[in-house]
Amino acid sequence: MKSKNINNDSSSEDDAKVYETLTKLPPANELMPRKLTIDIDVKSLFPLKPLPQFNQFYSTFIEETQTTQQSVETTQQEDRTLLEYFDENKQHLIYKRFDQLDLSKRSPNERTYFSTLFANFKKSYPQVYFRGDPLFDQKLIPCQTDQLKFDSNFESGNLFCAFKRAKDVYDLILQNDINTRGNTQWFFFSVTGAKAGQTVQFNLLNHLKSSSLFNEGLQPAIYSIKENEINKNEWTRGGFNISYFKSPFIKEYPQAMRAKYYQLRFSYTFKHDNDKVYFAHSYPYTYTNLLEFLNSILENPEKNQYMSRKSLCTTLGGNTCEVLTITSNSIQRRAYRKGVVFLARQHPGEPQGSYVMQGIIEYLTSNNPQVEYLRQNCIFKIFPMMNSDGVVNGNYRCGLEGGDLNRRWKKPNKYLHPTVYYAKKYIKGFSKERQIILVIDLHGHSRKQSSFVYGCAYSSQVKTIERVFALLMAKMNPFMDYSSCTFKVESSKDKTARIQIWRELKINWVYTYECSFFGQQKKHFQIRDYINCGVSICNSLSQIVKDTSKEFTNQANIPDIQQQILEELGKMPQTDDQDQGSDNSQSDAELSDDEIVQLFQPKTYSLKQKNFIKQLDTKKKQITTKQTLVTQKNSILQESPSKNQQQHQDNKLPTSNLKPKNVTQRIPLHVKLRQIEPVREQQQPIKVDKSCQTDDWMYRQWLIQIGKQKKKEEYQSQTPTRNIQKSSSQSATRFIVKNTSKPDRGRIDSISLVNSGIQKTSFSQQRQIMRYSGSNFMY
C-alpha cells in the first residue's frame, strides 16, 4: 500500500510538472494602461467661455439680509411684443448675446420669434441660425465704462439681450429653448463693472409660468468671485424687493390667444468694486461639473472598483450620454441581485436632480457597511444626465430637437431622441436579465416647497403597494413631505418615463422625485441638502432590500417593514391626488410641422409630419402642372395652327352670300346642310406638325386639340345621329327617341309610357303600340 501511495504521489508531481511546462507561455507584451477617466469634451452650438470652479467645497449657508428699498417703477404700454419693445428701445441696447444678430429683422413668413435660435440638423454638424442668418464666432458689444457689462456666453447661460431703461434699472430678455418658441424660466448670467454699494434693479421680462415661488420668499442664487476669494463663500441666496407678476408683453405665438409673459423683478447691492457676480434661478450644475465629478471617482482606487461606466449613445449636439453600473465585485449571489434604475436631468433647467444624483453616486461608492450590503444585493444602473445638450446650451425644458424628452417615452425617435430611445431599450433589456424593484426619475419643482414624489396607481385607495416606498422615504428623509405626494395616472403625462416604465415593465415603485427650487417651510435648501436627499433614498432602499433577502438570511423573525407601512397607510385619510406639477408639457411652445421639417432629415419625421410633407408635395405638383399646362398649351396653339390660319381666312365665305339671321324665318335643315357642306369640303385636313412629335406629352396634347376640333366640326355639320335616353321614376317610364335627320312622315319623335296606362293594356298591345313601321327601332 505504501508503494502504491508513493507511486501515486510521484505521478501527481510529474503531472504538475507537465502542466507547468504546457501552460508556461512567453511573457505578454506590455499593453496600454486602461483609461478610466472621461475626456472633458463639451460640445455646444456656439463658442462658450469657461466658468469658475464652483462648489469646490461646501460652506455653511449664508443668506443675505438687506434693508428693503423702494423699487423703481417703469411706465410700460399694454399689449406689445418683444420685437415692438426692441424697436422702441433699440438705442438703449447694451448687450446682445451674439454680435451679428440683427434683432430688428423680420422673417418673410411673418413668424418672428424674438429670442429663438434655430439649429439645422440636415447636415453632419448642426448649424445655428437666427431668422435665416447663420451664426459664426461672436464678439461682445463694447459697453461704456459707466455701464454694467452682461454676459451669458458660457455653459448653461441663456441671457439673450439687455437694455438700460433708467439709472441702475435694466430690462433683460431670456433666450428661448433651441428650436422652440418659448420655455423661458431658467436664467443664468453674469454682471461686471458695478461699484461697491451700487444697488441695481433687474427686470426679467419673458418668464413662462403663471406662478412662482419668488412670491413666497425664494431668492435668486448668487455667486461672487471676490467673495469666494476673500471669504471662501460659494453659491448663496440674495436679493430683495423680489416680485413675480404678469408682464405687459404678449407672446408671439399664437397671436389669436394674446397670451402674456410673466416678469421677475429683484434688486441687488454689489459689495466689491470690479467684481464679477453670477445670477441664476438655482445652483447651476453643468455638464462639465458632471464629467469632473465622475473623473474624481474613477481616479480613486477605493471607489472605482465598484463603478463602471459605458457610453450609451451620442446626442444630437455630439455629447456623450453616460450610463453607470454600481455593484459589488463578488460573485456570491450575483444572480439573485435586484435591479435599481436612477435617471436625472431630462429637463436641463432643473439642476436639483444632478445634486441628488451626486449624493446617490457618492453614497453607493463609499465604504459604509450598509452600502456594501446594498451592493451585494442590488445592481444599480444610473443615467446621470439624459439631456446634456440642453444643459450645455442653456435650455430650460427641451433638447436641441425642440421637444420635452420626458414626453417622448412612449415612442421615442431613434434619431431625434437618442438618449430616451437607447435608455428605454437598455432598461427593458435589464428587466429581462433580473427583477427591477425601483425606478426613480429626478426632477426639480418651481411651484411647490419641500421634496415629494409622483407615483402611479390605478386605484385611489390609500392602502396600496405603490405608496409603500414613498412613505418609507418620507420617514427617513427630513426634507420630504408625504402629503405633497400624488399617485395618479394622468392622460397629460401618459408619455412620461414614469408612466411608460410602470405600464410596460409592471414595476410597482416607479417615481418622479421632485425637489423644490426653494426649500422647506420657507427656508432655502443648501446644496448639501440636495445631496442628503440622495443619501436618504439609498437608506430607504436598504430597508426594503433587507425584507426581500430574508429567505437567504436568518432574519425570519424580524417584522416585515412593508406590512407595517401598509397598515400605517390604511389609517391615513383619503386624498384626492390633485396637483399641478411643474412637469406639465408646454406644447404651444413647440414649433409647427412646417418649421420642423425644414430643420431635420426626413428619417426623423413623424407620421403626422410625413403626411404634411405629402400634402405640400401634392400642392406643389398641382401648381406646377397647371403652370406647365398653360405654358405648353399656349406654345402648341401658337406653333401648330399658324399655317392653317391663312387657309381658314381664304376659305371663309363672303358675308354677302350668307343670309341674315332672322328668328321668325326658320331655315329648313336640308337647306342649312347644303350651305355648310361646301365649306366643309373645301377645308383641308390638319397635318401633324413634326416639331410637336419631339415630346410625347406635347404630341398627346396636340391630338387632343385635333379631337376637339373634329367634334366641333361634327356638331356644325349636323350629321344625322340617333340617341336614346331612358329615364325612370316611380310614376312613369319614358323612352325618348331623338331624331336629328331629315324629317320623315310617320316618324315618332318621342314615346311616353305612363304606368297607369300600361297596366290596363296587355303586353301584345304594348308591343303593337311601340311598333314603328319604317324604322329599325323595336321595343
Buried (B, 14 or more C-beta within 10 A) or exposed (E): EEEEEEEEEEEEEEEEEEEEEEEEEEEEEEEEEEEBBBEEEBBBBBEBEEBEEBBEEEBEBBEBEEEEEEBBEEEBEEEBBBBBBBEEEEEBBBBBBBEEBEBEEEEEEEBBBBBBBBBBBEEEEBBBBBBEEEBEEBEBBEBEEEBBBBBBBBBBBBBBBBBBBEEBBBBBBBBBBBBBBBBBBBBBBBBBBBEEEBBBBBBBBBBBBEEBBBEBBBBBBBBBBBBBEEEEBBBBBBBBBBEBEEBBBBBBBEEEEEBBBBBBBBBBBBBBEEBBBBBBBBBBBBBBBBBBBBBEBBEEEEBBEBBEBEEBBBBBBBBBBBBBBBBBEEEEEEEBBBBBBBBBBBBBBBBBBBBBBBBBBBBBBBEBEEBBBBBBBBBBBBBBBBBBBBBBBBBBBBBBBBBBBBBBBBEBBEBBBBBBBBBBBBBEEBBEEBEBBBBBBBBBBBBBBBBBBBBBBEEEEBBBEBBBBBBBBBBBBBBBBBEBBBBBBBEEBEBBBBBBBBBBBEBBBBBBBBBBBBBBEEEBBBBBBBBBBBBBBBBBBBBBBBBBBEEEEEEEEEEEBBEEBBEBBEEEEEBEBEBEBBBEBBEEBBBEBEBBBEBBEEEBBBEEBEEBBEEEEEEEEEEEEEEEEEEBBEEBEEBBBEEBEEEEEEBEEEEEEEEEEEEEEEEEBEEEBEEEEEEEEEEEEBEEBEEBEEEEEBBEBBEEBEEEEEEEEEEEEBEEEEEEEEEEEEEBBBBEBEBEEEEEEEBEEEBEBEEEEBEEEEEEEBEEBBEBEEBEBEE
